[in-house]
């Protein structure tokens, strides 16, 4: 498979920079077998069946963009300089991975000072490893004061993050802090829709995958099978595996909400069946992959030549998926993180 096999043309006017309101008013393309319907997200209770299970990612996006000063001891007084830091995820040692501008001037031992918050650069490589001067709830509170929401590059190139994004770019069930990008299919759900789904007999269960900035990185190899994914931390708890197993046993469908939830439950089923999981995963799903858990997927419309487009192509077939994207363009669906959604049921 070549990278160019996953290209499509997208008019810039279809890239959404704000979500619709209310959330569940977003459009929903339902592709079930060979049938395609144009609905709204609020119609989900009439599309899904009693006994189906939605798998939700309950990660919470942190205000991962910080602007401050790099401080370095020098003899000529030139040790202070502006720095823009973007956290990309927690590391195994309890610190954080990050990217900085300017990256090439960073050194181990540098002190980074922000509004009411400081960090030390521990190591410099492809990214930085930094340790903050506080942790836990104290760090959370400091990031809320000093940080900004990490909107995707295709939004930030068009406008700056603002106060609305603090709510818009967060699922209503977000709980476990650690993501630096939202599980965006989750952004379409509101309390009214959740109540309607429960009344229709559609179940939910939660898993956690802390989405990293690697979700936005372009694929740079022509042979897509040689691409390496960035690792992300996730957890599938016992109650989720039990709910999934019970749904399967009863003949219901397991439908992740978002590619992040799908990747995590498939990683947790690497041994052949779903099992509790806690740790990092770099699972890469592209055409030819055999799904072990997911019976469908609710997801937004993804970037051309992206790993997420490869994932949905694995679920629906590449030609079928590209045909659906051509249809979405023709019908003027809104694309990417703040855009409309699709429900894919092969």
N, C-alpha and C positions, 0 to 999 in steps of 0.2 A: 504493500500500500504506500502510495506517495502522498506527501503533504497536500499537493495540488488536488488530490481526489476529494478533499473536504473544503474546497473553496466555493463561495457563492457571492453574488453581487448584492450589496445592501445599500440602498439610498440613505444618505446621512440623516435625512429628515425623520427616519424611522427609529433612530437611537433615542430612547427615552432618557430625559434628564431629571424628571420628577415622576413619582408614582401617581396613579389615579386615586381619587377619594370618593367614596370609601374604598378600602383595599379590595374588597370582594367584587367591586364593579369592574375590575380588569377583565379583559377578554380572555377566553379560554378556547383554544383549538383542541377538540377531542378527536383523536385518531384511534379508532378501534377496529383492528383488522383493516379492511379496505374502505371503511366508512369514515368520513370526516364531517364533523359538525362544528359550527361556529356558535359558541355559547359565552356565558360569563362565569367567572369563578364561583359566584354565588349559586350557580346551578349544579355544583358538585353533588349535593345530596340526591339529586334526581338521576345522576349519571352512575354513581357508585352503587354497590349492592349492600344490603344488610349483611354483616359478616365480614366485609372487607376491612382491612387494617391499614391505616396511614402511619408511616414511620416518620417522625418529626425530629429534626436536629435542634436541640435546645441550647446550642452554643450562644454566647452573648458577645457581640462585637464591642471591643474596647476602643476608646479614643486614641488610636495608635499613631497619629501624626503629631509631632512635637517640634517646636521651633525655639531655639535658645542659643547658648554660646558654648563653644569648645574652649576649654581652659587648659593651657600647658605652661609649665614653668620654663621661662626663657630669660636670658640675660638682657635682652634689648627691649623687653616690654611688649613684644609682638605675639604673646601667647594667647590672645583672645580673638576669636573669630566666630561669625555666625554659623550655625549648623541647623540643618533640617533633618530630623530623625524620623524614620518610619519603622515601627516595630513589625516584624514579620512572623513572630511566634515565640512561645517559650522554648528554651533549650533544656537538654537533659540534666544540666547541672543546677537548675533552678533560676537561671538568669533568662535573658531574652536575646533572640537573634534580631538584627536590625539592619537597615540600609541607611546610609547617610549621604547628604550633599553638603560639602564636597567629600566624596568617599576617599579619594586618593590621598587626602591630607590627614586622614585619621591615623592615630598611633595607639598601641597598647599603653595604658596608663593615663590617657587623656581623661579629663573630667568634663562631663557634659552638664551644664546647668540650665534648667528650665524654670518656669514659674512655680516656686515652691517644691521643686523636685530636682534631684541630681542623680547622675549615674557615672560609673567608671567603665571605660573601655577595657575589656579583659583580653580580647584577641581580635585581630583583623585578618580576614581572608576574603572569600567571595562575598561574605557579609560580616557584620560586626557581632561580637558577643559582648553584651553589656550587663552590668549588675546595678540595680537601683539602690538608693540609700534607704529604702523601706520596702515592705512586702505585704502581702495579704490585703486586708481591707484598707490599710493606710495607703498602699500603693494605688488601689482602685480609686480612692477618693482624690489622690493627687493627680492621677491621669484624667479624671473627670474635670478637674480645674484647668489643667495645663494643655490637654490634648484636644485634637479635632477628629471627627469621624473620617476613616480612611476610604473615601469614595473611590470607585474604580477610575483608572486613568481616562477612559473615554467620557466620563462625566466631568472630572476635574479639569480636563482640557477645554470644557465649555463653560463651567461656572465653578465658583468656590464653594466648599461645604458651608452650611449655615445651620442655624438653630433647628430648623425643620428636620434636618437629616438625623439629628440625635434620636428622633422617634421613628421617622420614615424608614431608616436603614437598620431596623431591629425587629425581629419577629415578636409577636405579642407574648410568646411563651419562652423567650430567651431567659436563661437562668445561669449557666455556667460560663463565666467570663474567660476569654482567651482567643476569640476569633479576631482576625484583622480584615475580614471580608464577610459579608452577610451570606447566609444560605438563602439566596434570593427568592426561590419559589415560595418560601415561608412567608414572605412579605405580603402575600395576597390574602392572608387569613385574618379575620377579625372575630370578635366575640359572637356576633350574630351568626356567622357561618359555622363556628365551632358548635354552637347550640343546635343548629339545624342538622349538622352531621350526626351528632349524638342521637337526636330524635329519629334519624333515619336508620339507626343501627350500625353506623360506620364507626369502628373503633380507632383508637390512636395509641401509640406508644412512643417513647422518646429515647433517643440515643444522643451522643455528644461527639461531634467532630469539630475541632477548632480550625476553621478554615484559614489557610495561610495565604500570603501574598502570591505564592506560586501559582494560584489559580488564574492569575492574569498574565503570567509569563508566556510569551509566544513559543511555539514549537520551532526549533531552529534546524532540525534535521529533515532531509527529504524523505528518508525511509522512516515512517512514523514508528515502526516497531522498535527502533533504537532509542526513542525518546525516554528520558528518565524523569519521573515525577518527583516533585519535592515532597518530603515526608510531612505528614500532619498527625497531630495527636488526637486519638479518639477513644471512646469507651462505649461498649455495648453491655449494659447491665443484665443481670439474670432475669429481671421482670420483662425486659424487652425480648429476650430469646424465648421466654415462655409464651409471651403473647404471639410471637411470630409462629412458633411451633403449633400452638393451639389453633391459630387461623388456618394454617396449612391443613391440619388434620380435619378441620370442619369444612374444607372446600372453599374457604374464602381466599381472596387475593391480597397479597402483601404489596403495597404501593408506597414506595418512599416519596416523600415530598422533597425534591431537590436531589441533585447529583451527589451532594456530600453525604446525605443519608444513605443513598444507594451504594456508594463506594464503601462506606463503613460496614454495612451489613454483609456485603459481598466479601470484604476482607475477613470478617468474623466467621464466614463460612468456608474459608480456604481449605479446611479439612474435609469438606464434603457436606457438612450440615452446620447450621447456625449454633454458635457457642459463645458464652461470655468472652469479651475481648477488652483489653486495656493496653494501650501502647501506641506506637507510631505505625502508620501505614503509608505506603507509596504505591498502592495498587493503581494500575493503569489499565483501563478497560477500552478496548477498541474492537472493531469487527472481527469476529471469530471467537470472541469470549463466550463461554457457556455460563449463563446466569444460574446461580444456585438458590437464590432467595427471592429476588424481585420478580413480580409478575407484571409490573408496569412502572410508570414513573410520571410524576407531575414535575414539570420543570419549565424554566423560561426559555427564550430563544437565544442561542449562544453565538459567539464570535466565529467568523470564518476561520478555518484551519486551526481550531482550538481542540484541546483534549476533551472538552465537554461535548463538542459536536461529534467527536469520534465515539464517545460513550453512547450518546443517543442513537448513533448509527449502528452500534453493536446491538442495541435493543430492537430497533425497527428495520434494520437493513440500510445500507448507505444510499442506494438509489431512492428507496422509499423516503428516507429522511430528507434528502436534498429536494425531492419533489414537494414535501410538506413545507420546507423553507421557502421554496419558490412561491407556493400558494400563500404563505404568510406575508411575503413581500407584496404580492399582488393584492391581497386583501387589506394591506396596510396595518398589520399588527405592529405593536410597539416592541422594540427589541432590547435585549440585555437586562441589566440588573433591576432597573425600575420599569421594565416593560411588561408585556402581557405574558400569558402562560400557555402551556400545552399539557394535555393529558395523553400519554402514550400508552396504549394497551395493545401489544402485539398479538 
